[in-house]
């Protein structure tokens, strides 16, 4: 009778071990998929933000460019009364 109990217990623990390893594998796989998805989303946001930042820098340079080339006499003096 003791032998059968030992066989049943060892079979139970072997099954529990296999189930634990399989569960850990699936959890790890799910974790890696979630991490990869999050990485792709963050990369996309970073790329679009970088494009917007570059476009804003270009626009600021275009808007500030003509201001520097205007002659000093074109701007009215603060003492001028209209």
Order of alpha helices (4+ residues) and beta strands (2+ residues): alpha
